Amino acid sequence: MAGTSGIHRNVLGIDLSRCVENAKVLVVGAGGIGCELLKNLVLTGFKDIEVIDLDTIDVSNLNRQFLFQKRHVGKSKARVSQESAQRFNPDAKIVARHDNIMSSDYNVDFFKQFNVVMNALDNRAARNHVNRMCLAADVPLVESGTAGYLGQATVIKKGVTECYECQPKPAQKTFPGCTIRNTPSEPIHCIVWAKHLFNQLFGEADADEEVSPDTEDPEAVGEAGIKAVQNEGKEGVAGGIERASTRTWAEEIQYDPVRLFNKLFNEDIKYLLSMDKLWRKRKPPMPLNWQNIHTECNNDIEETDNGLQDQRVWSPQECTKIFKQSVDTLKQQLIIRGEDLVWDKDDPASMDFVTSAANIRAHIFSIPLRSRFDIKAMAGNIIPAIATTNAIISGVIVMQALNILNGKLDKCKTVSYAVLVMINRQLSYTNEIVW
């Protein structure tokens, strides 16, 4: 590898090349950005690298995380990325940790051993944690992120730059509660409602995520609405249960899918129809009865030969069967775990529940149904990952690290560009970033 070292010295200069070879760096995350970053680091001459990631490899990662292959599915991202990156430079020493960076094992003393920390994360909680650890340890952090064709990379250094939490982050888009509960008009409204329902039945209930009809909706106030409020809580009205006892009622009926279905999609809808003011300028919803729709189902869910089951829109009849199956599965998960469930887009039963419940509600309100694939993207707030964006931003991260090691913090400007703009400009901005 002597020749490779010579190339590094010719490109970086003797002094910076030595700094790179002697630097100890931490890469947090081995996903889309992390894979590209590890490859870039070893090819740039970094020889002492630690990478940490809690996740395992999924088939969906293979189209953009090029250190992974099909045979690696199910294995640790950190360990496989270490093995794959090592081949680019066998002289590099890469330590892989299949673990959670937020664990107490990774405290301030752990971070102090590094010259530079590089974030390649996809969630705000972990970013906040690493930001605080780096500030406490007084270690430079290169923070990064991508979303579709957009990407950014910025350096955070105590006493020199703003930290990750200095500027408030935009809040996740929300929708009025009365729209979610009473008058959905878009698929996303039904998806949010279904996620709220999951939490009401299986997770940690939130009063702000109630799924029962909203009698306090100003638009619904009228004689019928007032009468409905007075009758609320009676069996068969307002969902047949009091608002605060959704979970208790579900436990009492032992999560009977038929009774749950009739409560959510028949009784609640009839209750909404009693608020006649809501439907003067809208198409009213159509209550569904389990027996009527269920008898129309075939015994088995339709299978397709093209292997793209997730991308086919299920019929309302199929949704009822999947709703029942997912409720039964989630009920068993509750029993086995003995604690509240947390909705996870990668858990099949959770995803099936939200997809089927959202589509049944959409059918009731004459809203176009969506495939499981589309609902997963919307429910998980997923923006499709673009390999080109990850590649460019990972390159920028290394440039930022080189400036840090070269003592040129003043050159570490925040880089935030759209990839298409960068390509059109033929990456001419890179000359201004590094040297």
LUMBA-452480 format. One record per residue (C-alpha): residue number from 0; residue in one letter; y, x, z. Coordinates in pm, whole numbers, plus 50000, padded with zeros to 5 digits. Last residue first. Layout:
BEGIN
+-----+---+-------+-------+-------+
|   k | r | north |  east |    up |
+-----+---+-------+-------+-------+
| NUM | a |     Y |     X |     Z |
...
+-----+---+-------+-------+-------+
//
This chain:
BEGIN
+-----+---+-------+-------+-------+
|   k | r | north |  east |    up |
+-----+---+-------+-------+-------+
| 434 | w | 52449 | 49138 | 49946 |
| 433 | v | 52259 | 48836 | 50067 |
| 432 | i | 52434 | 48505 | 50015 |
| 431 | e | 52680 | 48574 | 49735 |
| 430 | n | 52416 | 48709 | 49499 |
| 429 | t | 52204 | 48402 | 49573 |
| 428 | y | 52473 | 48170 | 49433 |
| 427 | s | 52368 | 48247 | 49075 |
| 426 | l | 52046 | 48047 | 49123 |
| 425 | q | 52043 | 47959 | 48755 |
| 424 | r | 52337 | 47720 | 48804 |
| 423 | n | 52127 | 47442 | 48659 |
| 422 | i | 51842 | 47542 | 48890 |
| 421 | m | 52063 | 47523 | 49196 |
| 420 | v | 52200 | 47185 | 49095 |
| 419 | l | 51846 | 47056 | 49044 |
| 418 | v | 51749 | 47190 | 49384 |
| 417 | a | 52023 | 47004 | 49564 |
| 416 | y | 52201 | 47245 | 49792 |
| 415 | s | 52266 | 47321 | 50155 |
| 414 | v | 52297 | 47688 | 50245 |
| 413 | t | 52466 | 47757 | 50577 |
| 412 | k | 52635 | 48093 | 50557 |
| 411 | c | 52471 | 48401 | 50698 |
| 410 | k | 52701 | 48669 | 50558 |
| 409 | d | 52890 | 48699 | 50888 |
| 408 | l | 52557 | 48768 | 51056 |
| 407 | k | 52539 | 49093 | 50863 |
| 406 | g | 52353 | 49321 | 51103 |
| 405 | n | 52089 | 49411 | 50843 |
| 404 | l | 51823 | 49232 | 51046 |
| 403 | i | 52029 | 48911 | 51038 |
| 402 | n | 52108 | 48948 | 50667 |
| 401 | l | 51740 | 48998 | 50591 |
| 400 | a | 51652 | 48686 | 50791 |
| 399 | q | 51901 | 48480 | 50590 |
| 398 | m | 51749 | 48609 | 50267 |
| 397 | v | 51402 | 48520 | 50399 |
| 396 | i | 51521 | 48165 | 50473 |
| 395 | v | 51673 | 48139 | 50124 |
| 394 | g | 51334 | 48215 | 49971 |
| 393 | s | 51175 | 47944 | 50185 |
| 392 | i | 51447 | 47709 | 50060 |
| 391 | i | 51364 | 47782 | 49697 |
| 390 | a | 50989 | 47738 | 49737 |
| 389 | n | 51017 | 47423 | 49947 |
| 388 | t | 51250 | 47265 | 49691 |
| 387 | t | 51017 | 47352 | 49405 |
| 386 | a | 50719 | 47202 | 49588 |
| 385 | i | 50890 | 46864 | 49618 |
| 384 | a | 50792 | 46656 | 49920 |
| 383 | p | 50818 | 46280 | 49881 |
| 382 | i | 51048 | 46126 | 50143 |
| 381 | i | 50842 | 45965 | 50418 |
| 380 | n | 50999 | 45728 | 50666 |
| 379 | g | 50644 | 45670 | 50797 |
| 378 | a | 50664 | 45295 | 50737 |
| 377 | m | 50822 | 45341 | 50394 |
| 376 | a | 50578 | 45605 | 50266 |
| 375 | k | 50278 | 45434 | 50423 |
| 374 | i | 50391 | 45103 | 50273 |
| 373 | d | 50395 | 45253 | 49925 |
| 372 | f | 50044 | 45397 | 49958 |
| 371 | r | 49909 | 45077 | 50117 |
| 370 | s | 50034 | 44892 | 49812 |
| 369 | r | 50327 | 44653 | 49834 |
| 368 | l | 50365 | 44275 | 49827 |
| 367 | p | 50669 | 44112 | 49669 |
| 366 | i | 50852 | 43875 | 49908 |
| 365 | s | 50774 | 43503 | 49895 |
| 364 | f | 50831 | 43467 | 50274 |
| 363 | i | 50466 | 43390 | 50354 |
| 362 | h | 50348 | 43659 | 50112 |
| 361 | a | 50572 | 43915 | 50284 |
| 360 | r | 50423 | 43817 | 50621 |
| 359 | i | 50073 | 43871 | 50485 |
| 358 | n | 50188 | 44199 | 50329 |
| 357 | a | 50336 | 44333 | 50652 |
| 356 | a | 50029 | 44236 | 50856 |
| 355 | s | 49789 | 44395 | 50605 |
| 354 | t | 49982 | 44720 | 50567 |
| 353 | v | 50063 | 44754 | 50938 |
| 352 | f | 49702 | 44697 | 51042 |
| 351 | d | 49557 | 44918 | 50771 |
| 350 | m | 49789 | 45203 | 50872 |
| 349 | s | 49690 | 45175 | 51236 |
| 348 | a | 49319 | 45154 | 51145 |
| 347 | p | 49339 | 45453 | 50910 |
| 346 | d | 49532 | 45685 | 51148 |
| 345 | d | 49755 | 45904 | 50932 |
| 344 | k | 50061 | 45676 | 50964 |
| 343 | d | 50031 | 45706 | 51341 |
| 342 | w | 50130 | 45429 | 51579 |
| 341 | v | 50086 | 45542 | 51937 |
| 340 | l | 49815 | 45363 | 52135 |
| 339 | d | 49862 | 45270 | 52499 |
| 338 | e | 49601 | 45403 | 52740 |
| 337 | g | 49234 | 45360 | 52830 |
| 336 | r | 49125 | 45573 | 52536 |
| 335 | i | 48795 | 45393 | 52474 |
| 334 | i | 48923 | 45042 | 52544 |
| 333 | l | 49242 | 45082 | 52341 |
| 332 | q | 49047 | 45239 | 52054 |
| 331 | q | 48808 | 44942 | 52061 |
| 330 | k | 49099 | 44699 | 52027 |
| 329 | l | 49236 | 44912 | 51743 |
| 328 | t | 48907 | 44874 | 51555 |
| 327 | d | 48887 | 44496 | 51603 |
| 326 | v | 49250 | 44453 | 51500 |
| 325 | s | 49192 | 44673 | 51194 |
| 324 | q | 48891 | 44471 | 51078 |
| 323 | k | 49068 | 44137 | 51125 |
| 322 | f | 49380 | 44249 | 50937 |
| 321 | i | 49161 | 44398 | 50662 |
| 320 | k | 48994 | 44059 | 50615 |
| 319 | t | 49329 | 43879 | 50610 |
| 318 | c | 49475 | 44137 | 50374 |
| 317 | e | 49198 | 44078 | 50124 |
| 316 | q | 49294 | 43711 | 50105 |
| 315 | p | 49663 | 43798 | 50066 |
| 314 | s | 49564 | 44019 | 49768 |
| 313 | w | 49574 | 44395 | 49815 |
| 312 | v | 49813 | 44596 | 49600 |
| 311 | r | 49629 | 44894 | 49451 |
| 310 | q | 49769 | 45240 | 49528 |
| 309 | d | 49558 | 45299 | 49838 |
| 308 | q | 49238 | 45217 | 49646 |
| 307 | l | 49309 | 45491 | 49393 |
| 306 | g | 48952 | 45609 | 49335 |
| 305 | n | 48946 | 45461 | 48984 |
| 304 | d | 48636 | 45250 | 49034 |
| 303 | t | 48794 | 44980 | 49246 |
| 302 | e | 48644 | 44798 | 49542 |
| 301 | e | 48721 | 44441 | 49637 |
| 300 | i | 48689 | 44374 | 50006 |
| 299 | d | 48355 | 44217 | 50079 |
| 298 | n | 48256 | 43865 | 50176 |
| 297 | n | 48494 | 43714 | 49923 |
| 296 | c | 48801 | 43549 | 50062 |
| 295 | e | 48902 | 43188 | 49992 |
| 294 | t | 48754 | 43073 | 50322 |
| 293 | h | 48997 | 43305 | 50498 |
| 292 | i | 49305 | 43140 | 50351 |
| 291 | n | 49231 | 42791 | 50477 |
| 290 | q | 49065 | 42891 | 50803 |
| 289 | w | 49333 | 43139 | 50899 |
| 288 | n | 49621 | 42898 | 50845 |
| 287 | l | 49926 | 43026 | 50664 |
| 286 | p | 50278 | 42887 | 50707 |
| 285 | m | 50495 | 42894 | 50392 |
| 284 | p | 50846 | 43036 | 50437 |
| 283 | p | 51158 | 42845 | 50332 |
| 282 | k | 51348 | 42953 | 50019 |
| 281 | r | 51698 | 43022 | 50138 |
| 280 | k | 52031 | 42841 | 50121 |
| 279 | r | 51963 | 42554 | 50362 |
| 278 | w | 51668 | 42739 | 50512 |
| 277 | l | 51812 | 42892 | 50829 |
| 276 | k | 51990 | 42571 | 50928 |
| 275 | d | 51654 | 42392 | 50955 |
| 274 | m | 51542 | 42585 | 51261 |
| 273 | s | 51216 | 42388 | 51277 |
| 272 | l | 51091 | 42605 | 50990 |
| 271 | l | 51100 | 42902 | 51225 |
| 270 | y | 50863 | 42724 | 51462 |
| 269 | k | 50630 | 42650 | 51174 |
| 268 | i | 50636 | 43021 | 51095 |
| 267 | d | 50555 | 43117 | 51453 |
| 266 | e | 50263 | 42870 | 51462 |
| 265 | n | 50113 | 42978 | 51128 |
| 264 | f | 50147 | 43350 | 51059 |
| 263 | l | 50178 | 43505 | 51402 |
| 262 | k | 49991 | 43253 | 51620 |
| 261 | n | 49731 | 43171 | 51358 |
| 260 | f | 49659 | 43538 | 51295 |
| 259 | l | 49637 | 43626 | 51663 |
| 258 | r | 49403 | 43334 | 51721 |
| 257 | v | 49179 | 43443 | 51434 |
| 256 | p | 49190 | 43812 | 51531 |
| 255 | d | 49075 | 43743 | 51891 |
| 254 | y | 49245 | 44024 | 52079 |
| 253 | q | 49056 | 43943 | 52398 |
| 252 | i | 49236 | 43608 | 52429 |
| 251 | e | 49373 | 43718 | 52766 |
| 250 | e | 49450 | 44064 | 52631 |
| 249 | a | 49659 | 43918 | 52348 |
| 248 | w | 49841 | 43697 | 52599 |
| 247 | t | 49924 | 43995 | 52819 |
| 246 | r | 50045 | 44197 | 52521 |
| 245 | t | 50275 | 43920 | 52398 |
| 244 | s | 50397 | 43838 | 52748 |
| 243 | a | 50772 | 43902 | 52734 |
| 242 | r | 50840 | 43653 | 52458 |
| 241 | e | 50663 | 43361 | 52620 |
| 240 | i | 50358 | 43242 | 52435 |
| 239 | g | 50258 | 42987 | 52170 |
| 238 | g | 50443 | 43168 | 51892 |
| 237 | a | 50766 | 42990 | 51959 |
| 236 | v | 50571 | 42666 | 52000 |
| 235 | g | 50194 | 42620 | 51983 |
| 234 | e | 50150 | 42636 | 52359 |
| 233 | k | 50485 | 42594 | 52532 |
| 232 | g | 50695 | 42907 | 52584 |
| 231 | e | 51002 | 42780 | 52406 |
| 230 | n | 51049 | 42406 | 52427 |
| 229 | q | 51413 | 42420 | 52539 |
| 228 | v | 51485 | 42693 | 52284 |
| 227 | a | 51331 | 42480 | 52010 |
| 226 | k | 51548 | 42184 | 52107 |
| 225 | i | 51856 | 42403 | 52079 |
| 224 | g | 51744 | 42525 | 51738 |
| 223 | a | 51677 | 42175 | 51611 |
| 222 | e | 52017 | 42059 | 51729 |
| 221 | g | 52185 | 42360 | 51581 |
| 220 | v | 52191 | 42734 | 51629 |
| 219 | a | 51985 | 42917 | 51366 |
| 218 | e | 52271 | 43116 | 51213 |
| 217 | p | 52373 | 43242 | 51554 |
| 216 | d | 52027 | 43400 | 51601 |
| 215 | e | 51961 | 43347 | 51970 |
| 214 | t | 51635 | 43164 | 51899 |
| 213 | d | 51485 | 43481 | 51753 |
| 212 | p | 51133 | 43409 | 51631 |
| 211 | s | 50870 | 43630 | 51798 |
| 210 | v | 50846 | 43995 | 51690 |
| 209 | e | 51026 | 44162 | 51980 |
| 208 | e | 51129 | 44521 | 51905 |
| 207 | d | 51437 | 44537 | 52130 |
| 206 | a | 51222 | 44444 | 52429 |
| 205 | d | 51007 | 44751 | 52361 |
| 204 | a | 50631 | 44739 | 52408 |
| 203 | e | 50438 | 45062 | 52447 |
| 202 | g | 50141 | 45039 | 52216 |
| 201 | f | 49859 | 44802 | 52123 |
| 200 | l | 49993 | 44448 | 52086 |
| 199 | q | 50370 | 44480 | 52109 |
| 198 | n | 50366 | 44828 | 51956 |
| 197 | f | 50166 | 44709 | 51656 |
| 196 | l | 50395 | 44407 | 51623 |
| 195 | h | 50699 | 44634 | 51603 |
| 194 | k | 50526 | 44823 | 51322 |
| 193 | a | 50454 | 44493 | 51147 |
| 192 | w | 50818 | 44382 | 51179 |
| 191 | v | 50937 | 44713 | 51034 |
| 190 | i | 50700 | 44661 | 50740 |
| 189 | c | 50814 | 44303 | 50688 |
| 188 | h | 51180 | 44407 | 50674 |
| 187 | i | 51088 | 44698 | 50443 |
| 186 | p | 50935 | 44452 | 50195 |
| 185 | e | 51272 | 44276 | 50152 |
| 184 | s | 51405 | 43930 | 50242 |
| 183 | p | 51311 | 43888 | 50607 |
| 182 | t | 51471 | 43584 | 50771 |
| 181 | n | 51363 | 43522 | 51130 |
| 180 | r | 51227 | 43823 | 51319 |
| 179 | i | 51338 | 44117 | 51104 |
| 178 | t | 51662 | 43952 | 51000 |
| 177 | c | 51739 | 43842 | 51357 |
| 176 | g | 51679 | 44196 | 51479 |
| 175 | p | 51938 | 44339 | 51242 |
| 174 | f | 51797 | 44638 | 51052 |
| 173 | t | 51792 | 45006 | 51141 |
| 172 | k | 51839 | 45325 | 50944 |
| 171 | q | 51753 | 45632 | 51150 |
| 170 | a | 52058 | 45776 | 51317 |
| 169 | p | 52244 | 46057 | 51148 |
| 168 | k | 52225 | 46381 | 51348 |
| 167 | p | 52499 | 46464 | 51596 |
| 166 | q | 52642 | 46817 | 51552 |
| 165 | c | 52587 | 47073 | 51826 |
| 164 | e | 52213 | 47001 | 51842 |
| 163 | y | 52103 | 47266 | 51593 |
| 162 | c | 52335 | 47527 | 51743 |
| 161 | e | 52679 | 47618 | 51613 |
| 160 | t | 52726 | 47985 | 51538 |
| 159 | v | 52820 | 48305 | 51717 |
| 158 | g | 52774 | 48256 | 52092 |
| 157 | k | 52400 | 48203 | 52058 |
| 156 | k | 52281 | 48251 | 51702 |
| 155 | i | 52171 | 47974 | 51465 |
| 154 | v | 52129 | 48059 | 51098 |
| 153 | t | 52116 | 47783 | 50838 |
| 152 | a | 51880 | 47665 | 50567 |
| 151 | q | 51909 | 47345 | 50368 |
| 150 | g | 51719 | 47144 | 50111 |
| 149 | l | 51757 | 46843 | 49886 |
| 148 | y | 51529 | 46759 | 49592 |
| 147 | g | 51293 | 46554 | 49810 |
| 146 | a | 51386 | 46618 | 50169 |
| 145 | t | 51380 | 46979 | 50282 |
| 144 | g | 51446 | 47155 | 50611 |
| 143 | s | 51555 | 47482 | 50761 |
| 142 | e | 51663 | 47651 | 51084 |
| 141 | v | 51680 | 48031 | 51095 |
| 140 | l | 51691 | 48124 | 51463 |
| 139 | p | 51844 | 48437 | 51612 |
| 138 | v | 51712 | 48524 | 51961 |
| 137 | d | 51925 | 48485 | 52274 |
| 136 | a | 51620 | 48380 | 52480 |
| 135 | a | 51798 | 48068 | 52609 |
| 134 | l | 51944 | 47995 | 52266 |
| 133 | c | 51606 | 48052 | 52102 |
| 132 | m | 51432 | 47823 | 52350 |
| 131 | r | 51694 | 47549 | 52300 |
| 130 | n | 51663 | 47556 | 51920 |
| 129 | v | 51284 | 47565 | 51942 |
| 128 | h | 51288 | 47249 | 52153 |
| 127 | n | 51540 | 47062 | 51936 |
| 126 | r | 51338 | 47145 | 51625 |
| 125 | a | 51021 | 47020 | 51796 |
| 124 | a | 51186 | 46688 | 51878 |
| 123 | r | 51344 | 46655 | 51532 |
| 122 | n | 51028 | 46660 | 51326 |
| 121 | d | 50927 | 46834 | 51002 |
| 120 | l | 50923 | 47200 | 51100 |
| 119 | a | 50957 | 47525 | 50910 |
| 118 | n | 51167 | 47701 | 51173 |
| 117 | m | 51210 | 48077 | 51153 |
| 116 | v | 51246 | 48294 | 51465 |
| 115 | v | 51392 | 48646 | 51432 |
| 114 | n | 51362 | 48962 | 51640 |
| 113 | f | 51078 | 48822 | 51848 |
| 112 | q | 50961 | 48916 | 52198 |
| 111 | k | 51222 | 48696 | 52366 |
| 110 | f | 51052 | 48380 | 52238 |
| 109 | f | 50751 | 48418 | 52469 |
| 108 | d | 50974 | 48495 | 52766 |
| 107 | v | 51169 | 48173 | 52702 |
| 106 | n | 50855 | 47960 | 52713 |
| 105 | y | 50570 | 47908 | 52471 |
| 104 | d | 50292 | 47843 | 52721 |
| 103 | s | 50477 | 47528 | 52831 |
| 102 | s | 50362 | 47361 | 52508 |
| 101 | m | 50640 | 47254 | 52272 |
| 100 | i | 50515 | 47494 | 52003 |
|  99 | n | 50192 | 47292 | 51991 |
|  98 | d | 49886 | 47498 | 51905 |
|  97 | h | 49669 | 47651 | 51635 |
|  96 | r | 49817 | 47998 | 51677 |
|  95 | a | 49782 | 48252 | 51396 |
|  94 | v | 49869 | 48621 | 51439 |
|  93 | i | 49957 | 48804 | 51118 |
|  92 | k | 49945 | 49184 | 51098 |
|  91 | a | 50048 | 49294 | 50752 |
|  90 | d | 49864 | 49586 | 50595 |
|  89 | p | 49641 | 49347 | 50394 |
|  88 | n | 49950 | 49233 | 50198 |
|  87 | f | 49906 | 48936 | 49963 |
|  86 | r | 49557 | 48877 | 50104 |
|  85 | q | 49701 | 48825 | 50454 |
|  84 | a | 49883 | 48518 | 50327 |
|  83 | s | 49552 | 48336 | 50274 |
|  82 | e | 49402 | 48425 | 50614 |
|  81 | q | 49722 | 48342 | 50802 |
|  80 | s | 49767 | 48017 | 50610 |
|  79 | v | 49408 | 47923 | 50702 |
|  78 | r | 49468 | 47994 | 51070 |
|  77 | a | 49799 | 47811 | 51101 |
|  76 | k | 49691 | 47511 | 50896 |
|  75 | s | 49379 | 47463 | 51110 |
|  74 | k | 49082 | 47323 | 50918 |
|  73 | g | 49016 | 46964 | 50811 |
|  72 | v | 49052 | 47039 | 50439 |
|  71 | h | 49005 | 47413 | 50375 |
|  70 | r | 48745 | 47373 | 50097 |
|  69 | k | 49004 | 47180 | 49894 |
|  68 | q | 49238 | 47477 | 49890 |
|  67 | f | 49533 | 47583 | 50107 |
|  66 | l | 49785 | 47864 | 50059 |
|  65 | f | 49949 | 47651 | 49792 |
|  64 | q | 50097 | 47384 | 50013 |
|  63 | r | 50237 | 47162 | 49737 |
|  62 | n | 49958 | 46958 | 49577 |
|  61 | l | 49706 | 47047 | 49849 |
|  60 | n | 49878 | 46871 | 50137 |
|  59 | s | 49746 | 46521 | 50052 |
|  58 | v | 49390 | 46647 | 50103 |
|  57 | d | 49475 | 46712 | 50467 |
|  56 | i | 49492 | 47046 | 50649 |
|  55 | t | 49513 | 47048 | 51028 |
|  54 | d | 49829 | 47035 | 51237 |
|  53 | l | 49931 | 47214 | 51556 |
|  52 | d | 50118 | 47495 | 51386 |
|  51 | i | 50211 | 47846 | 51498 |
|  50 | v | 50267 | 48158 | 51291 |
|  49 | e | 50313 | 48510 | 51425 |
|  48 | i | 50428 | 48794 | 51201 |
|  47 | d | 50438 | 49173 | 51230 |
|  46 | k | 50425 | 49331 | 50884 |
|  45 | f | 50731 | 49204 | 50698 |
|  44 | g | 50742 | 49380 | 50360 |
|  43 | t | 50906 | 49125 | 50130 |
|  42 | l | 50564 | 49020 | 49997 |
|  41 | v | 50447 | 48949 | 50353 |
|  40 | l | 50754 | 48736 | 50423 |
|  39 | n | 50750 | 48549 | 50094 |
|  38 | k | 50387 | 48438 | 50139 |
|  37 | l | 50458 | 48326 | 50494 |
|  36 | l | 50765 | 48133 | 50379 |
|  35 | e | 50585 | 47951 | 50099 |
|  34 | c | 50320 | 47830 | 50342 |
|  33 | g | 50577 | 47741 | 50609 |
|  32 | i | 50798 | 47535 | 50378 |
|  31 | g | 50525 | 47287 | 50284 |
|  30 | g | 50323 | 47320 | 50603 |
|  29 | a | 50268 | 47615 | 50834 |
|  28 | g | 50521 | 47541 | 51107 |
|  27 | v | 50706 | 47772 | 51345 |
|  26 | v | 50723 | 48119 | 51189 |
|  25 | l | 50784 | 48394 | 51445 |
|  24 | v | 50906 | 48739 | 51349 |
|  23 | k | 50854 | 49091 | 51482 |
|  22 | a | 51064 | 49344 | 51294 |
|  21 | n | 50942 | 49700 | 51241 |
|  20 | e | 50866 | 49671 | 50868 |
|  19 | v | 51182 | 49470 | 50805 |
|  18 | c | 51403 | 49713 | 50993 |
|  17 | r | 51247 | 50001 | 50801 |
|  16 | s | 51322 | 49829 | 50470 |
|  15 | l | 51678 | 49764 | 50586 |
|  14 | d | 51735 | 50138 | 50646 |
|  13 | i | 51559 | 50263 | 50331 |
|  12 | g | 51719 | 50024 | 50084 |
|  11 | l | 51609 | 49668 | 50019 |
|  10 | v | 51488 | 49690 | 49659 |
|   9 | n | 51390 | 50056 | 49637 |
|   8 | r | 51258 | 50053 | 49991 |
|   7 | h | 51045 | 49745 | 49926 |
|   6 | i | 50907 | 49902 | 49607 |
|   5 | g | 50815 | 50216 | 49797 |
|   4 | s | 50636 | 50011 | 50059 |
|   3 | t | 50434 | 49852 | 49780 |
|   2 | g | 50342 | 50192 | 49640 |
|   1 | a | 50225 | 50305 | 49982 |
|   0 | m | 50000 | 50000 | 50000 |
+-----+---+-------+-------+-------+
//
